[in-house]
Amino acid sequence: MLAKVFVLGRPGSGKTTAIYHLLNVTRQRGYTALNIDDYGILYHMSRDEKHHEQFRRTAYDGFDVLDLSVFDVALQRLEQQVRALSAHEDNGIITIEFARNDYAQALHQFSPDFLQDAYIFFVDADLNTCIERIYQRIAGPQTNSGHFVSDYIMHTYYSYDNWPYVSTQLASTYHITKTIETFRNTGSVPQLLTRVEQFAEHIFNTEFERPAPADSLKQLAHA
């Protein structure tokens, strides 16, 4: 089975860095490691749109969302894709990546059973730091993903998110039984990577490396 790990946070927070490291650590342990995000879904929706009423193209092959309802549609499609992938994989992790200003609204787009057994790792950073990182990302030599979000959208849509409130309500509202963690990513990259490794180890121990039941151990001892 694939353990679902939501990795959330505004653009530039460092969630993609966290995901890459989580997937690498997972592969090193011999498990399946997959990632899916809503950016690719939204990107294709923006390129397929003919009348430019829902999206506006921006610099660096990016786009702005004009009709916020497409955010909900993208998450619904994302769940369908995750379910399809999970049906054909062995033990491992699939990371689910997106950013919103209203996480209550966003999580409401997923089926209750889809959320109940999911892990959540939220990467937090202040707005100005996120904007700086976005420009550092597009200036990099390997930028080909179109992951550019305009200053306008960052200062309007992403200027505030309700994660601090929503995170306190998640377990009770959505009956989530797995770990929910917030990491304030204002330090060094190694600090983020270390915390990701600790989070990954917790998932491995919980999902794939549980100690054998006492009865089973007794049977082995007498075999």
N, C-alpha and C positions, 0 to 999 in steps of 0.2 A: 504494500500500500504506500501511497505518497502522503506524507504529513504536509498539510497546508500551512504556509507561513506568510501571513500578510506583512509586507514591509511598507510602511506608510511614512509620509512626511512631505512637506512642500518641496517643489523643485529646488535643487541646489542644497538640500539638507544633508546629503551624503547617503541617501538610501540605496542608490545604485552601487556605490562603493561597498556598502554593507552586503548587498545581495551577491556581488561578484565573489566576495570573500566567503560568504556562507556556502555558496555553490562549490567553490574550490575545496573547502574543508570537507564538504559532504562527499565529493568525488574521491578525495584522498582516503576516506574511510571505506570506500568501495560501494557506496550507495548511489542510486540514481539521483541526479540533480537537474531540475528543470526550472525555468523562469518564464513567467508570462506577465505582461503589463498592459495597461489600457492605452498607452501612448501609441503603440502600433495600430491598435484598432481605430483610435481617433485619427491617426495620420491617414489611414486609408479612407476613412469616412470623409476627411477634408479634401482628399484628392478626387474622390468620386463625386463630390457635390458639384452641381452645374451652375447654380444660381448664386452661390456665395452668400447665402442668408444665414447659415449656421456656423460658418468658419470664415476667417480672414487670414490669408497667407501673410507671413512675416519674413524677416530676413533669416538667413542661414537655413533655408528650407524648413522653417518652422511654421506654426499657425497659432492663431488665437481662436478660442471658442466664443462665438457670439450668442448662440442659443444653448443655454445651460442644460436643457433637457437631453442633449446628446451625451452628456456625462453619465446619466443614468442608463441610457441605452448601451453605452460602452461597457459598463460594469455587468449588465445582464448578459451581454455576449461573452464577456470574460469568464463568467461562471460556467457557461456552456463549454467553453474551450478547456477549462481546467478539468471539468468532469470527464470530457472525452479523453484527455491525456491520462488522467488518473486510472482510467479503466484498463489500461494496457501496460502499466508499469509495475515493477517490483518495489521493494522497500526503498524509500528515498524521500526527498524533499522537493516540493514545488513552491517557489516563491511567487507571491502575487503582489504586484507593485502598482500603486497609483497615489495620486495626491488630490485632495479636495479641501475646500474651506469649511464644509459642513459634513463631518464624518458620520453623524447620525443619519442624515439623508443618504449618504453613500452606502453605508452598511445595510440600510433598509432595502437596497436593491437586490441583496443576496437572499437565497432561501435560508430559512432558519437552520435546517440541518447542515447546510454548507458552512455556517459560522460556528456551530457548537463545538466542533472538534478542531478548530483552527488556532494556531499560535499567532500572536501579533507582536511585531517589533516596530516601534515608532521611533523615527529618527528626527529629533527636534533641533532647530537652529533658528536664530533670529533672521528677520527679513533681509537686512542689508548683507549679512554674511552669505545668504542663499543667492542673492543677486550677483555678488562678486564671484561666487563659484560657478554660476551659469556662464559668465563671460570667460572665466578661465577654461571652462570645458570646451566652449566653441572655438577658443584660440588654440586648443591642443592639436597636435599633428594627426591624431586618429579620429577626428570628429567626422562622423558620417551618419549619425543617427537622426539628425534633425531635432534633437532635444533642446530646442531653443524656445524659451518663454519670454515674451516681451516685458519690458519694464512696466508697461501699462497694466498688464494682467497681474504681474507680481504685486504692484502697489494697490490694485483694486481687489481682484478675486482672492489672491493669496496673502493679503496683508494681515489677515487674522484668520485663525482656524479655531474650532471649538473642541480640539482634542483634549485639553486639560479637563473640561467638563465631561465629555463623552467617555473618556477613559475610565472615569470613576463609576460609570453606569453600565459599562459593557457587559461585565459578567452577569449582572442581574437582568439587564434588558434583553440580551441575546442568548443568555444561558450558556455562555462560553465557559468551557471547563479547563481549557489549556492556559498556558502562561501568557500574560499580557505585560509587555515591558516598554518603557520609554527611556531612550538614551539621549541626553543633551549633548549634541555633537558640536562643541565649541572648542575642543582641545585638538590634540594631534591625531593624525590618521591612525597611528599605532594604537591609540587608546580605543578608537572605534573598533578596530580589527580584533583587539583583545576581547572586548565585550561581545562581539559577534561570535568568537570562538567559544566563549562561555555559554552563550545562548544555544549554539549548535550542540555542544556537549550535553546540555540539558535535554534537548530534543532526542538525541541519539539514545541516551540512557532511558528516557521515558518511553520511546516508541519502538526501538529496535533491539535494545540490549538489556531488557528486564532480567533480573535474577530468576533463575529457575525456581518454581514453587517448591516448598519444603518436601512435599510428598514425592515429587519427581526426583529430588536429590537423594532421598532415602532409597528409592527404587534403584537408582544408579549405584549407590553404595553397596547394595546387596546383589547386584547383578553378577 
